[in-house]
Amino acid sequence: MELLRPEATVLSLGERVLSFDREGRPYHYFRQGLTYKRALDGSLHLRYREGARRRRRLGEEEALAVYGEILGLAEAHLRDPERRAEVLRWTPEALWDPTPYRRAYPWPVSILPPDAYLSVVLQATTGCTWNRCAFCSFYQDRPFQKRSPSAFQEHVERVLELLGRGRLLRRGVFLGDGNALALGEPLLPLMETVQRTFPGEPVLGFLDLFTGMKKEVSWWARLGALGLRRVYLGLETGHAPLLALLNKPGHPREALSLVSALKEAGLSVGVILMVGAGGAAYAEAHRRESLWLLAELPLDREDVVYLSPFQEQPGTPYAALGLEGLPDLEAELAAWAEALRRMGLRVARYDIREFLY
């Protein structure tokens, strides 16, 4: 059975389901318990269960074989002439080719919040203003740079060229990289470009605590008038000694004034906490003081607390500390989530291993 949606083409073939964007590129393929997802850079990622949830990025030979299988199924079963033409103009090699992606994103998109995976990512900056967190390896491959209005306009045009009609699948704009909302006045012409190009689309972005607390309510209201709707705040923990260990500047309680300013400006907030950071040595204080702080924040049903299972990245200063991890991270996540729901807060899981753009 073929489902012809304005934004996608879906083939349902019993135990196989294939989904294509309106450029004809497959983005999801389910086959007998295996889920394949194609990223915009052409890479193919496999998700499956083998006891626990497993994930891996396919190598070129295996990916080309799966792309060939997908195209073969489309050729055999897709009947609508317009959709057939969209899909069958591709070859496995063209689907694998990262060149179009690299034209739009010379520095790749490193991470997004889970509810922004289908946003259009526009990099007002590349890298991170701080880039010294002990646990983070996302931006070690690039310097922090801000784009001029002309460079940003060129970037926007290349992103639109990459997406083509695949843009129909996407909702909202995520302003990257790691801390684009820290730019101050240079951000305004870039936001105006986004507003002109994506009228009415909500704009989302990351914000660090130590930069955000320097801004007044009027600044956030100004950005809200240009389309900003949600700010993701990497709080990580409410326990000050652990925050210092993670080498994040500032104090957790500074989030009180920042979140109050964001809410007064009419913005929604995503508060990110890393469950398991600090390992067994910090677990009790991390949970207790984080929950105390969250209870004081002026959050409502428009806001979300994201619980991220901590993933130690090899080669980082944090990994060199040799801290003992939690014996059961999933149980700890469940305890956090239950406590937050009892407080009336919205809770979502934020697993960085699931990221795919």
C-alpha positions as CSV (number, residue, x, y, z in Angstrom):
1,M,0.0,0.0,0.0
2,E,1.3,3.4,-0.8
3,L,0.4,6.5,1.2
4,L,0.9,9.8,-0.7
5,R,1.2,12.6,1.8
6,P,2.0,16.2,0.9
7,E,5.3,15.9,2.9
8,A,6.2,12.3,2.3
9,T,5.7,9.1,0.4
10,V,5.2,5.9,2.5
11,L,5.2,2.3,1.2
12,S,3.7,-0.2,3.6
13,L,4.6,-3.7,2.5
14,G,3.6,-6.0,5.4
15,E,6.7,-6.3,7.6
16,R,8.5,-3.6,5.6
17,V,7.7,0.1,5.7
18,L,9.6,2.7,3.7
19,S,9.3,6.5,4.0
20,F,10.7,9.0,1.5
21,D,10.8,12.8,1.6
22,R,9.5,14.8,-1.3
23,E,13.0,14.9,-2.8
24,G,12.6,11.1,-3.1
25,R,15.3,10.4,-0.4
26,P,14.5,7.6,2.0
27,Y,14.6,8.7,5.6
28,H,13.1,5.7,7.4
29,Y,13.0,2.0,6.6
30,F,11.5,-0.6,8.9
31,R,12.3,-4.2,8.1
32,Q,11.3,-7.1,10.5
33,G,12.4,-5.4,13.7
34,L,15.2,-3.4,12.3
35,T,14.9,0.3,11.8
36,Y,17.2,2.1,9.4
37,K,17.4,5.9,9.4
38,R,19.2,8.1,6.9
39,A,20.7,11.4,8.0
40,L,21.0,14.4,5.7
41,D,24.7,13.7,5.3
42,G,23.9,10.4,3.6
43,S,24.9,8.2,6.4
44,L,22.7,5.3,7.4
45,H,22.0,4.3,11.0
46,L,20.6,1.0,12.3
47,R,18.4,0.8,15.4
48,Y,17.4,-2.6,16.9
49,R,16.8,-4.5,20.1
50,E,19.0,-7.3,21.3
51,G,18.0,-7.3,24.9
52,A,18.9,-3.6,25.3
53,R,18.4,-1.1,22.5
54,R,21.3,-1.2,20.1
55,R,22.5,1.4,17.5
56,R,25.3,1.6,15.0
57,R,26.3,3.6,11.9
58,L,26.6,1.4,8.8
59,G,29.8,1.4,6.8
60,E,29.7,2.3,3.1
61,E,29.4,-1.2,1.7
62,E,26.5,-2.2,3.9
63,A,24.8,1.2,3.5
64,L,24.9,1.0,-0.3
65,A,23.4,-2.5,-0.1
66,V,20.5,-1.3,2.0
67,Y,19.9,1.7,-0.2
68,G,19.9,-0.6,-3.2
69,E,17.3,-2.8,-1.4
70,I,15.1,0.2,-0.7
71,L,15.2,1.5,-4.3
72,G,14.5,-2.0,-5.6
73,L,11.4,-2.2,-3.4
74,A,10.3,1.2,-4.5
75,E,10.7,0.2,-8.2
76,A,8.7,-2.9,-7.7
77,H,5.8,-1.5,-5.6
78,L,5.5,2.3,-6.0
79,R,2.9,3.1,-8.7
80,D,2.2,6.8,-8.6
81,P,4.2,8.2,-11.5
82,E,5.2,11.5,-9.8
83,R,6.4,9.8,-6.7
84,R,8.2,7.0,-8.7
85,A,10.1,9.7,-10.5
86,E,11.1,11.4,-7.3
87,V,12.4,8.2,-5.7
88,L,13.9,6.4,-8.7
89,R,16.1,9.3,-9.9
90,W,18.4,8.4,-7.0
91,T,21.1,5.8,-7.0
92,P,22.6,4.2,-3.8
93,E,25.8,6.1,-4.4
94,A,24.0,9.4,-4.7
95,L,22.1,8.8,-1.5
96,W,25.4,8.0,0.3
97,D,27.3,11.1,-1.1
98,P,27.9,13.6,1.7
99,T,28.9,16.5,-0.7
100,P,25.5,18.3,-0.7
101,Y,25.4,18.2,3.1
102,R,28.9,19.6,3.4
103,R,28.1,22.5,1.1
104,A,25.3,23.5,3.5
105,Y,27.1,22.5,6.7
106,P,31.0,22.8,6.4
107,W,30.9,22.1,10.2
108,P,28.4,19.3,10.8
109,V,25.4,19.7,13.2
110,S,26.7,18.0,16.4
111,I,23.7,17.8,18.7
112,L,20.0,18.9,19.0
113,P,17.4,18.5,21.7
114,P,15.1,15.5,20.9
115,D,12.1,17.6,20.0
116,A,14.2,19.6,17.5
117,Y,15.4,16.7,15.3
118,L,13.0,17.7,12.6
119,S,13.8,21.4,12.8
120,V,15.7,23.2,10.1
121,V,19.1,23.8,11.6
122,L,20.7,27.2,10.8
123,Q,24.1,27.9,12.2
124,A,24.3,31.5,13.3
125,T,27.6,30.4,14.9
126,T,29.9,27.4,14.7
127,G,31.3,25.9,17.8
128,C,30.6,27.0,21.4
129,T,31.5,30.2,23.2
130,W,32.8,28.3,26.2
131,N,33.9,24.9,24.8
132,R,35.6,23.9,28.0
133,C,33.1,21.7,29.7
134,A,34.9,18.7,31.1
135,F,32.4,16.2,29.7
136,C,31.7,17.6,26.2
137,S,33.3,16.6,23.0
138,F,30.7,18.0,20.6
139,Y,32.7,21.1,19.4
140,Q,36.3,20.1,19.8
141,D,36.8,20.0,16.0
142,R,36.0,23.6,15.4
143,P,36.7,27.1,16.6
144,F,33.9,29.4,17.8
145,Q,32.9,31.8,15.0
146,K,29.9,33.9,14.4
147,R,28.5,34.4,10.9
148,S,28.1,37.8,9.4
149,P,24.6,38.6,7.9
150,S,25.9,38.0,4.4
151,A,27.5,34.7,5.3
152,F,24.4,33.6,7.2
153,Q,22.2,34.4,4.2
154,E,24.5,32.3,2.0
155,H,24.3,29.5,4.6
156,V,20.5,29.7,4.6
157,E,20.3,29.4,0.9
158,R,22.6,26.4,0.9
159,V,20.5,24.7,3.6
160,L,17.3,25.3,1.5
161,E,19.0,23.9,-1.5
162,L,20.0,20.8,0.5
163,L,16.5,20.2,1.9
164,G,14.6,21.0,-1.3
165,R,11.0,19.8,-0.9
166,G,12.3,17.7,2.0
167,R,11.7,20.9,4.0
168,L,8.0,19.9,4.0
169,L,8.9,17.3,6.7
170,R,10.4,19.9,9.0
171,R,8.9,22.2,11.6
172,G,10.5,25.2,13.1
173,V,14.1,26.5,13.0
174,F,16.9,25.6,15.4
175,L,19.5,28.3,15.7
176,G,22.9,26.6,16.2
177,D,25.6,25.8,17.1
178,G,26.1,25.3,20.8
179,N,25.3,28.8,22.1
180,A,24.1,31.0,19.3
181,L,21.7,32.9,21.7
182,A,24.8,34.3,23.4
183,L,25.6,36.6,20.5
184,G,23.8,39.7,21.7
185,E,23.2,42.5,19.1
186,P,24.8,40.7,16.2
187,L,22.1,38.1,16.5
188,L,19.3,40.5,15.5
189,P,19.9,40.7,11.8
190,L,20.3,36.9,11.6
191,M,17.0,36.5,13.4
192,E,15.4,38.9,10.9
193,T,16.7,36.8,8.1
194,V,15.1,33.7,9.7
195,Q,11.9,35.6,10.1
196,R,11.8,36.6,6.5
197,T,12.7,33.1,5.2
198,F,10.6,31.1,7.5
199,P,7.7,33.4,8.4
200,G,5.7,32.2,11.4
201,E,8.0,29.3,12.2
202,P,9.1,28.9,15.8
203,V,12.8,29.5,16.5
204,L,14.6,27.4,19.1
205,G,18.1,27.5,20.5
206,F,20.6,26.5,23.2
207,L,21.6,28.9,25.9
208,D,24.2,28.7,28.6
209,L,23.5,29.9,32.1
210,F,26.4,32.2,32.5
211,T,25.6,34.2,29.4
212,G,21.9,34.2,29.7
213,M,21.8,35.6,33.2
214,K,23.4,38.8,31.9
215,K,20.4,39.6,29.7
216,E,17.3,41.6,30.7
217,V,13.7,40.5,30.2
218,S,13.4,43.2,27.5
219,W,16.1,41.4,25.4
220,W,14.3,38.1,25.5
221,A,11.1,39.8,24.6
222,R,12.8,41.4,21.7
223,L,14.0,38.0,20.5
224,G,10.5,36.6,21.1
225,A,9.1,39.3,18.7
226,L,11.5,37.9,16.1
227,G,10.2,34.4,16.5
228,L,12.2,32.8,19.4
229,R,9.8,30.4,21.2
230,R,11.9,28.0,23.3
231,V,15.3,28.2,25.0
232,Y,17.1,25.0,26.0
233,L,19.2,25.6,29.1
234,G,22.0,23.2,29.9
235,L,21.7,23.3,33.7
236,E,23.2,19.8,34.0
237,T,22.9,19.7,37.9
238,G,21.6,21.7,40.8
239,H,24.6,20.6,42.9
240,A,27.2,23.4,42.8
241,P,30.3,21.2,43.5
242,L,29.3,18.9,40.7
243,L,28.8,21.8,38.3
244,A,32.3,23.0,39.2
245,L,33.7,19.5,38.6
246,L,32.1,19.5,35.1
247,N,33.9,22.9,34.5
248,K,30.7,24.8,33.8
249,P,31.0,28.4,35.1
250,G,28.4,30.0,37.3
251,H,26.2,28.6,40.1
252,P,23.1,26.5,39.6
253,R,20.9,29.0,41.6
254,E,21.6,31.6,38.9
255,A,19.0,29.7,36.9
256,L,16.3,31.2,39.1
257,S,16.7,34.7,37.7
258,L,17.3,33.5,34.1
259,V,14.3,31.2,33.9
260,S,12.2,33.9,35.5
261,A,13.3,36.4,32.8
262,L,12.6,33.9,30.0
263,K,9.2,33.2,31.3
264,E,8.3,36.8,31.9
265,A,9.3,37.4,28.2
266,G,6.8,34.8,27.2
267,L,9.2,32.0,26.2
268,S,9.1,28.4,27.0
269,V,12.1,26.7,28.6
270,G,13.7,23.3,28.2
271,V,15.9,22.5,31.3
272,I,18.5,19.8,30.6
273,L,19.9,17.7,33.5
274,M,22.5,15.0,33.1
275,V,21.5,12.0,35.2
276,G,24.5,10.0,36.3
277,A,27.0,12.8,35.9
278,G,29.5,12.6,38.8
279,G,28.8,8.9,39.1
280,A,28.1,7.1,42.4
281,A,30.1,9.7,44.5
282,Y,27.7,12.5,43.6
283,A,24.5,10.7,42.9
284,E,22.6,11.5,46.1
285,A,23.5,15.2,46.2
286,H,23.0,15.6,42.5
287,R,19.5,14.3,42.6
288,R,18.5,16.0,45.8
289,E,19.7,19.4,45.0
290,S,18.6,19.3,41.4
291,L,15.1,18.5,42.5
292,W,15.1,21.3,45.1
293,L,16.2,23.8,42.4
294,L,13.6,22.6,39.9
295,A,10.9,23.0,42.5
296,E,11.8,26.7,42.8
297,L,11.9,27.4,39.1
298,P,8.8,29.1,37.7
299,L,8.1,26.3,35.2
300,D,4.7,25.5,33.7
301,R,3.1,23.1,31.3
302,E,4.7,24.7,28.3
303,D,8.2,23.9,29.7
304,V,10.0,20.5,29.7
305,V,12.6,19.0,32.0
306,Y,14.9,16.8,29.8
307,L,16.7,14.0,31.6
308,S,19.8,13.0,29.7
309,P,21.5,9.7,30.7
310,F,25.1,10.7,31.1
311,Q,27.5,9.3,28.5
312,E,31.1,9.5,29.4
313,Q,33.1,10.5,26.3
314,P,36.5,8.9,26.0
315,G,39.4,11.4,25.9
316,T,37.6,14.2,27.8
317,P,38.9,15.6,31.1
318,Y,35.9,14.1,32.8
319,A,36.9,10.6,31.6
320,A,40.4,11.1,33.0
321,L,38.9,11.5,36.5
322,G,38.0,7.8,36.6
323,L,34.8,8.3,38.6
324,E,32.8,5.1,39.3
325,G,29.6,5.2,37.3
326,L,26.1,4.3,38.6
327,P,25.3,0.6,38.9
328,D,21.9,1.1,37.3
329,L,21.5,4.3,35.4
330,E,18.0,3.4,34.1
331,A,16.7,3.0,37.6
332,E,18.2,6.4,38.5
333,L,16.5,7.9,35.5
334,A,13.2,6.4,36.5
335,A,13.5,7.7,40.1
336,W,14.2,11.3,38.8
337,A,11.3,11.1,36.3
338,E,8.9,9.9,39.0
339,A,9.9,12.6,41.4
340,L,9.5,15.3,38.7
341,R,6.1,14.1,37.6
342,R,5.0,14.2,41.3
343,M,6.0,17.9,41.2
344,G,3.7,18.4,38.2
345,L,6.5,19.0,35.7
346,R,6.7,17.7,32.1
347,V,9.6,15.2,31.7
348,A,11.2,13.9,28.6
349,R,14.2,11.6,28.0
350,Y,17.2,13.2,26.1
351,D,19.5,10.4,25.0
352,I,22.4,11.9,22.9
353,R,22.9,8.5,21.3
354,E,19.6,8.9,19.5
355,F,20.6,12.1,17.8
356,L,20.3,12.2,14.0
357,Y,19.8,15.2,11.7
